[in-house]
Amino acid sequence: MTLLDLLPSLGHPAPLLRAGARLHAPGGVADESDFRDRARRWRKTLRGARVVYFGRSPLTTEVARRASEEGLGIGVRSAGELAVALAAGADPARIVAHPGSPDMLRDAVGVGVGRIVLDSPVAAPHVAGQRRRGPARPTFDLVGLHCRLDSGAPGTSYGEAIRRTIAAMADVRARHGLILTEVHVGGDQARPYVAGDWKLGLDELAAVIEEALDEACAAERFPRPVVAVGVTLTE
């Protein structure tokens, strides 16, 4: 069974794969003390989960350095952001890449990023192509699923996203005999996107995640996966 065979059966959640500079201050990024305080509160509250910084503004070396020093993973969307994260001293193993092009996929594989999210099955042929190139022949393991949140009430979105993703992982197990071990959820729903948006506190968010995991894993008789949560740390 190849990745190309498996992807069509995954449905909505995006496959999560494991593979072996801007200097201006971006808009919407908190000052350093506020950024670090929020990062620590996220990590303290979501114990047992991985916290991945995924800003709405283009990544800068300063922000990447802060996130790395606070123990956060770093999400990147482009080859430029990948270069910025590496220039800031981020551990490649803690980088989560969303390749938007074959070139970025190649760069991500080349530096050994920890996780690669395939946002569309269309990206699968590029992964297959990477495996055929070069003497090292990089390999990829499907380790989990990434689910984007809907824009409705955040608590419901997180819970439903996790339940749907666990159900999809159980389906992968039934169809292919493969047990996936990670769930990545994007959104930073504990912060409002715009003034007036519904706001979910961190304690409530942690409770929503725990309850959804417990219920979904019990319903599907599925082993509890590691959870990673994407955050923006902005107002």
C-alpha positions as CSV (number, residue, x, y, z in Angstrom):
1,M,0.0,0.0,0.0
2,T,1.4,3.4,-1.0
3,L,0.5,6.9,0.2
4,L,-1.2,7.5,-3.1
5,D,-3.5,4.5,-2.4
6,L,-4.3,5.6,1.1
7,L,-5.1,9.3,0.6
8,P,-8.4,9.0,-1.2
9,S,-9.9,7.2,1.8
10,L,-9.0,9.8,4.4
11,G,-11.8,12.3,3.6
12,H,-11.7,15.8,5.1
13,P,-8.8,15.8,7.6
14,A,-5.5,16.5,5.9
15,P,-2.7,13.8,6.1
16,L,0.1,14.5,8.5
17,L,3.5,13.1,7.4
18,R,6.8,12.7,9.2
19,A,9.9,13.1,7.0
20,G,13.2,12.3,7.7
21,A,14.6,36.6,6.4
22,R,12.1,39.0,7.2
23,L,13.2,41.5,9.9
24,H,10.2,43.9,10.2
25,A,7.7,43.4,13.0
26,P,4.5,41.9,11.7
27,G,1.1,43.4,12.4
28,G,-0.9,41.7,15.1
29,V,2.0,40.1,17.0
30,A,2.1,40.8,20.7
31,D,5.2,42.4,22.3
32,E,7.8,40.1,23.6
33,S,6.7,39.8,27.2
34,D,3.1,39.3,26.2
35,F,4.0,36.8,23.6
36,R,6.1,34.8,26.0
37,D,3.5,35.0,28.7
38,R,0.8,33.7,26.4
39,A,3.1,30.9,25.1
40,R,3.7,29.7,28.7
41,R,0.0,29.8,29.6
42,W,-0.9,27.7,26.5
43,R,1.8,25.1,27.4
44,K,0.8,25.1,31.1
45,T,-2.9,24.7,30.4
46,L,-2.7,22.2,27.6
47,R,-0.5,19.8,29.4
48,G,0.2,16.7,27.3
49,A,-0.5,18.5,24.0
50,R,2.0,20.0,21.6
51,V,1.5,23.7,21.0
52,V,2.5,25.0,17.6
53,Y,2.8,28.7,16.8
54,F,1.1,29.5,13.5
55,G,0.8,33.3,13.1
56,R,-1.5,35.1,10.7
57,S,1.3,37.5,9.7
58,P,4.4,36.4,7.9
59,L,6.9,34.8,10.2
60,T,9.9,36.9,11.4
61,T,13.2,35.7,12.9
62,E,12.4,37.4,16.2
63,V,9.0,35.8,16.5
64,A,10.4,32.4,15.5
65,R,13.2,32.7,18.1
66,R,10.7,33.5,20.8
67,A,8.4,30.6,19.9
68,S,11.4,28.2,19.8
69,E,12.7,29.4,23.1
70,E,9.3,28.9,24.7
71,G,9.2,25.3,23.6
72,L,6.6,25.8,20.8
73,G,6.6,24.1,17.5
74,I,6.5,26.5,14.5
75,G,4.2,26.2,11.6
76,V,5.4,27.5,8.2
77,R,3.5,28.0,4.9
78,S,6.3,28.9,2.5
79,A,10.0,28.3,1.7
80,G,10.6,31.8,3.0
81,E,9.1,31.1,6.4
82,L,10.9,27.8,6.6
83,A,14.2,29.7,6.0
84,V,13.2,32.3,8.6
85,A,12.5,29.6,11.2
86,L,15.8,27.9,10.5
87,A,17.7,31.2,10.7
88,A,16.1,31.8,14.1
89,G,17.6,28.6,15.4
90,A,14.4,26.5,15.4
91,D,14.9,22.8,15.6
92,P,13.7,21.3,12.3
93,A,12.1,18.4,14.1
94,R,9.7,20.9,15.8
95,I,8.7,22.6,12.5
96,V,5.3,21.8,10.9
97,A,5.3,22.6,7.2
98,H,2.3,23.1,5.0
99,P,4.0,23.0,1.5
100,G,2.3,25.2,-1.0
101,S,4.5,24.1,-3.9
102,P,6.8,21.2,-4.9
103,D,9.8,23.4,-4.3
104,M,8.8,24.0,-0.7
105,L,8.2,20.3,-0.2
106,R,11.6,19.6,-1.5
107,D,13.1,22.2,0.9
108,A,11.2,20.8,3.9
109,V,12.4,17.3,3.2
110,G,15.9,18.5,2.7
111,V,16.2,20.1,6.1
112,G,14.4,17.3,7.9
113,V,11.3,19.1,9.2
114,G,9.4,17.1,11.8
115,R,5.9,17.1,10.2
116,I,4.5,17.8,6.8
117,V,0.8,18.5,6.3
118,L,-0.7,17.6,2.9
119,D,-3.5,20.0,2.6
120,S,-4.8,18.3,-0.5
121,P,-4.5,14.8,-2.1
122,V,-3.2,16.8,-5.1
123,A,0.1,17.1,-3.2
124,A,0.5,13.4,-2.9
125,P,2.2,12.9,-6.4
126,H,4.8,15.5,-5.3
127,V,5.5,13.4,-2.2
128,A,5.8,10.3,-4.4
129,G,8.2,12.2,-6.7
130,Q,10.4,13.2,-3.8
131,R,10.8,9.5,-2.9
132,R,12.2,8.8,-6.4
133,R,14.8,11.5,-6.4
134,G,18.3,11.5,-5.1
135,P,20.5,8.8,-3.6
136,A,19.0,9.2,-0.1
137,R,15.5,8.4,-1.3
138,P,13.6,10.1,1.6
139,T,10.8,8.1,3.1
140,F,7.5,9.3,4.6
141,D,5.3,7.8,7.3
142,L,1.7,8.8,7.7
143,V,1.5,9.5,11.4
144,G,-1.7,11.4,11.9
145,L,-4.4,13.8,10.6
146,H,-4.6,17.6,10.6
147,C,-8.0,19.2,10.9
148,R,-8.9,22.8,10.3
149,L,-11.6,24.3,12.4
150,D,-14.8,25.8,11.1
151,S,-15.5,29.4,11.9
152,G,-18.5,28.8,14.1
153,A,-18.5,28.6,17.9
154,P,-15.0,27.6,18.9
155,G,-15.8,25.1,21.6
156,T,-18.1,23.1,19.3
157,S,-15.6,23.4,16.5
158,Y,-12.8,21.9,18.6
159,G,-14.9,19.1,19.9
160,E,-16.5,18.2,16.6
161,A,-13.1,18.4,14.8
162,I,-11.5,16.0,17.2
163,R,-14.5,13.6,17.1
164,R,-14.5,13.6,13.2
165,T,-10.7,13.1,13.1
166,I,-10.7,10.2,15.5
167,A,-13.5,8.6,13.5
168,A,-11.4,9.1,10.3
169,M,-8.4,7.5,12.1
170,A,-10.5,4.6,13.1
171,D,-11.6,4.2,9.5
172,V,-7.9,4.2,8.4
173,R,-7.3,1.4,10.9
174,A,-10.2,-0.6,9.7
175,R,-9.4,-0.2,6.0
176,H,-5.6,-0.4,6.1
177,G,-4.5,-1.8,9.4
178,L,-2.6,1.4,10.2
179,I,-2.9,3.1,13.6
180,L,-2.3,6.8,13.4
181,T,-0.9,8.4,16.6
182,E,-1.3,12.2,16.1
183,V,-4.1,14.7,15.8
184,H,-3.2,18.3,14.8
185,V,-6.0,20.9,15.2
186,G,-5.6,24.4,13.9
187,G,-7.4,27.6,15.0
188,D,-6.2,29.3,18.1
189,Q,-9.8,29.6,19.1
190,A,-9.0,30.8,22.6
191,R,-8.4,34.2,21.0
192,P,-11.0,36.2,19.1
193,Y,-10.4,36.6,15.3
194,V,-12.1,40.0,15.3
195,A,-13.7,42.2,17.9
196,G,-16.9,40.7,19.1
197,D,-16.1,37.1,18.1
198,W,-17.1,34.3,20.6
199,K,-14.2,33.8,22.9
200,L,-13.2,30.5,24.6
201,G,-10.9,30.6,27.6
202,L,-7.9,28.3,27.8
203,D,-9.3,26.3,30.7
204,E,-12.5,25.7,28.8
205,L,-10.5,24.8,25.7
206,A,-8.5,22.2,27.6
207,A,-11.7,20.7,29.0
208,V,-13.3,20.6,25.5
209,I,-10.2,18.8,24.1
210,E,-10.0,16.3,26.9
211,E,-13.7,15.5,26.8
212,A,-13.8,15.1,23.0
213,L,-10.7,12.8,23.1
214,D,-12.2,10.7,25.9
215,E,-15.6,10.3,24.1
216,A,-14.2,9.7,20.6
217,C,-11.6,7.2,21.6
218,A,-14.0,5.3,23.8
219,A,-16.6,5.3,21.0
220,E,-14.2,4.1,18.4
221,R,-12.1,1.9,20.8
222,F,-9.1,3.8,19.5
223,P,-5.9,4.4,21.4
224,R,-5.5,8.0,22.6
225,P,-3.4,10.0,20.2
226,V,-1.0,12.9,20.8
227,V,-2.7,16.2,20.2
228,A,-1.1,19.3,18.7
229,V,-2.9,22.6,18.7
230,G,-2.1,25.5,16.4
231,V,-2.1,28.9,18.1
232,T,-1.5,32.5,16.9
233,L,-0.8,34.2,20.3
234,T,-2.4,37.5,19.0
235,E,-5.2,39.7,20.1
